[in-house]
Amino acid sequence: MASLTTGIKGGDKAQQGLKAEKIAKFRLSKEQTQFVTTFVALDNRIVTCREYIAMWMNFFRFFAEDLTDKEITPEEEKGFFQISTHLARKHFTFVELMGGTFERGNDVINLLCTAVSLSNIQAMQENTRSKLELDWHSLFLEMNKALGRLIRLLPGNMPLSEALASMDKISPLGAKPLAPGQAASAKKAKPAHSKVVAALLALPPMGVLGLDCFYLGLTKKGILRIVTLGGLGLWCLIDFVRILAGKVDDAQGQTLS
């Protein structure tokens, strides 16, 4: 009996030694620990959230207008596929960094799986396409709520505009910033936004969520719309008139087409 007990204890020690050896193998280096710490830092989470929201808005841009009688070009299909693929690639990182502030990751995947191509969306029945757009808007609102929750975690009593301005100076972890010449070229090459789409997005209930502002890249103004509910609808109508009158430019200062 004593020898059996000794054998069991010896086996337990051997297993403990094996576990300790495995833990040692998976221990992060100093550089890896620093990367993980930076990766989960609040400012990187905020920047990542804003980047994902911008991609989500760009994704909607492809089917914001009526596709019923539209002739979809191969270039448009390629662009739609690229942004969908980019969203799918960034999805896991976004959901992990958001944690409990955004819990609809599966809904995002379901929507991406439904909207596999512009031709597919075009062939949808009207009620199916309407549901697709409503789901997009619902998720867009939840993403902005998640962004708001993260911004409220910033230290001190920094005003919202100041907090967002400070985030503008930070690139998402792992992103390679463009050289000054490349940035100028990219800005110049970016096509102007559609006046019609912006005006439609300014109308309630979409305007209450600031969708016209986000579409034009006016993030701070869009968040202000959400917080104030579009001035109870008044600002939505004012924006609608100003957009159609050609008095609103996008974030790059470009005239709407």
C-alpha positions in Angstrom: 0.0 0.0 0.0 2.9 2.3 0.9 4.6 1.7 -2.4 1.3 2.3 -4.3 0.9 5.7 -2.4 4.5 6.6 -3.2 3.9 5.7 -6.9 0.8 7.9 -7.1 2.6 10.8 -5.4 5.6 10.4 -7.8 3.1 10.4 -10.7 1.5 13.6 -9.4 4.9 15.3 -9.2 5.8 14.2 -12.7 2.5 15.7 -14.0 3.1 18.9 -12.1 6.6 19.2 -13.5 5.2 18.6 -17.0 2.6 21.3 -16.5 5.2 23.8 -15.2 7.4 23.0 -18.2 4.4 23.7 -20.6 3.7 27.0 -18.8 7.3 28.0 -19.1 7.2 27.3 -22.9 4.1 29.6 -23.3 5.4 32.4 -21.2 5.4 35.7 -23.1 8.6 37.5 -23.8 9.0 41.2 -22.7 8.3 42.4 -26.2 5.2 40.2 -26.5 3.9 41.3 -23.1 4.3 44.9 -24.2 2.5 44.3 -27.5 -0.5 42.7 -25.7 -0.6 45.5 -23.1 -0.7 48.1 -25.9 -3.2 46.1 -27.9 -5.8 46.0 -25.2 -5.2 49.6 -24.1 -8.2 51.8 -24.1 -7.0 54.2 -26.7 -6.3 51.4 -29.2 -9.8 49.9 -28.4 -11.4 53.2 -29.2 -9.4 53.7 -32.5 -10.1 50.1 -33.6 -13.9 50.7 -32.9 -13.9 53.9 -34.9 -12.0 52.2 -37.8 -14.5 49.3 -37.8 -17.5 51.7 -37.8 -16.0 53.6 -40.8 -15.7 50.3 -42.7 -19.3 49.3 -41.7 -20.5 52.7 -43.1 -18.4 52.1 -46.3 -20.0 48.7 -46.6 -23.5 50.2 -46.5 -22.6 52.8 -49.1 -22.7 50.1 -51.8 -26.4 49.3 -51.3 -27.7 52.5 -49.8 -29.2 53.5 -53.1 -31.9 51.5 -54.9 -30.4 48.6 -56.8 -33.6 47.5 -58.5 -32.8 48.7 -62.0 -29.1 49.5 -61.6 -26.5 47.9 -63.8 -23.9 46.6 -61.4 -20.4 46.9 -62.8 -17.6 44.4 -62.1 -15.6 47.2 -60.4 -18.5 47.7 -58.0 -18.8 44.0 -57.2 -15.0 43.9 -56.7 -15.2 46.9 -54.3 -18.1 45.4 -52.4 -16.2 42.0 -52.1 -13.1 43.8 -50.8 -14.9 45.8 -48.1 -16.9 42.7 -47.0 -13.7 40.6 -46.8 -11.9 43.4 -44.9 -14.8 43.5 -42.4 -14.7 39.7 -42.0 -10.9 39.8 -41.4 -11.2 42.6 -38.8 -14.3 41.1 -37.1 -12.6 38.9 -34.6 -10.2 41.6 -33.4 -13.0 44.1 -33.1 -15.3 41.8 -31.1 -12.5 40.7 -28.8 -11.3 44.3 -28.1 -14.9 45.5 -27.5 -15.6 42.8 -24.9 -18.8 43.4 -23.1 -19.5 46.7 -24.8 -20.6 45.0 -28.0 -22.3 41.6 -27.9 -23.7 41.3 -31.4 -20.7 39.8 -33.2 -22.8 36.9 -34.5 -25.3 39.3 -36.0 -22.6 41.0 -37.9 -21.4 37.7 -39.4 -25.0 36.7 -40.2 -25.5 39.9 -42.1 -22.2 39.5 -44.0 -23.2 36.0 -45.0 -26.6 37.3 -46.2 -25.1 40.1 -48.3 -22.6 38.0 -50.3 -22.6 40.2 -53.4 -24.4 43.2 -54.9 -26.1 41.0 -57.4 -27.4 38.9 -54.5 -28.8 42.0 -52.8 -30.3 43.2 -56.0 -32.1 39.8 -56.5 -33.6 39.9 -52.9 -37.3 40.4 -52.4 -38.2 43.9 -51.1 -39.0 42.8 -47.6 -35.8 40.8 -47.3 -33.7 43.8 -48.5 -35.6 46.1 -46.1 -34.8 43.7 -43.2 -31.1 43.7 -44.3 -31.0 47.5 -44.1 -32.8 47.6 -40.8 -30.3 45.0 -39.4 -27.4 47.2 -40.7 -28.8 50.3 -39.0 -29.4 48.4 -35.7 -25.9 47.1 -35.7 -24.5 50.5 -36.6 -26.3 52.1 -33.6 -24.9 49.3 -31.3 -21.4 49.9 -32.6 -21.7 53.6 -31.8 -23.1 52.9 -28.4 -20.0 50.7 -27.8 -17.8 53.5 -28.9 -19.6 55.9 -26.5 -19.1 53.5 -23.6 -15.4 53.3 -24.3 -15.0 57.1 -24.6 -16.7 57.4 -21.2 -13.9 55.3 -19.7 -11.3 57.9 -20.6 -9.7 59.4 -17.5 -10.7 62.9 -16.3 -13.5 65.1 -17.6 -12.2 65.5 -21.1 -14.9 67.0 -23.5 -16.2 64.6 -26.2 -14.8 66.7 -29.0 -11.4 66.8 -27.3 -11.4 63.1 -26.7 -12.2 62.3 -30.4 -9.6 64.8 -31.6 -6.9 63.0 -29.5 -8.0 59.7 -31.0 -7.6 61.1 -34.5 -3.8 61.3 -33.9 -3.6 57.6 -33.2 -3.5 54.8 -35.8 -4.8 51.3 -35.1 -2.1 49.0 -33.8 -0.3 47.4 -36.7 -1.5 49.9 -39.2 1.1 51.5 -41.4 0.6 55.3 -41.7 0.8 56.7 -45.2 3.7 59.0 -46.1 2.7 62.7 -46.6 2.8 62.3 -50.4 0.7 59.1 -50.3 -1.8 60.6 -47.9 -2.3 63.6 -50.2 -2.7 61.4 -53.2 -5.2 59.2 -51.5 -7.2 62.2 -50.4 -7.2 63.6 -53.9 -8.2 60.3 -55.5 -11.1 59.6 -53.1 -14.3 60.1 -55.0 -16.9 62.6 -53.8 -19.9 61.4 -51.8 -23.4 61.3 -53.3 -25.6 64.3 -52.5 -28.7 62.2 -53.0 -27.6 59.4 -50.6 -26.5 62.0 -48.0 -29.8 63.8 -48.2 -31.8 60.5 -47.8 -29.7 59.5 -44.8 -30.4 62.9 -43.2 -34.1 62.2 -43.0 -35.6 60.6 -39.9 -35.2 58.1 -38.5 -31.8 57.6 -40.1 -30.8 61.3 -39.6 -31.6 60.9 -35.9 -28.7 58.4 -35.8 -26.4 60.7 -37.7 -26.1 58.4 -40.6 -25.6 61.3 -43.1 -22.8 62.6 -40.9 -21.1 59.3 -40.7 -21.5 58.8 -44.4 -19.7 62.0 -45.1 -17.0 61.2 -42.5 -18.1 63.8 -40.0 -17.8 61.5 -37.0 -17.9 64.0 -34.3 -21.1 65.6 -35.7 -22.6 62.1 -36.1 -22.0 61.2 -32.5 -23.5 64.5 -31.4 -26.6 63.6 -33.4 -27.0 60.3 -31.6 -26.5 61.9 -28.2 -29.1 64.6 -28.9 -31.4 62.4 -31.0 -30.9 64.7 -34.0 -32.1 67.8 -32.1 -35.4 65.9 -31.8 -35.6 65.7 -35.6 -35.0 69.4 -36.2 -31.4 69.1 -37.2 -32.3 66.3 -39.6 -34.5 68.5 -41.6 -32.0 71.4 -41.6 -29.3 69.0 -42.8 -31.6 67.7 -45.5 -32.2 71.2 -46.9 -28.5 72.2 -46.6 -27.3 69.1 -48.3 -29.6 69.6 -51.3 -28.7 73.2 -51.4 -25.0 72.3 -51.8 -24.0 73.9 -48.5 -22.5 70.7 -47.0 -19.1 69.2 -47.9 -17.6 65.9 -46.7 -14.9 65.5 -44.1 -12.2 66.0 -46.8 -13.8 69.3 -47.9 -15.0 67.8 -51.2 -18.2 68.9 -52.8 -21.0 66.3 -52.9 -21.6 64.9 -56.4 
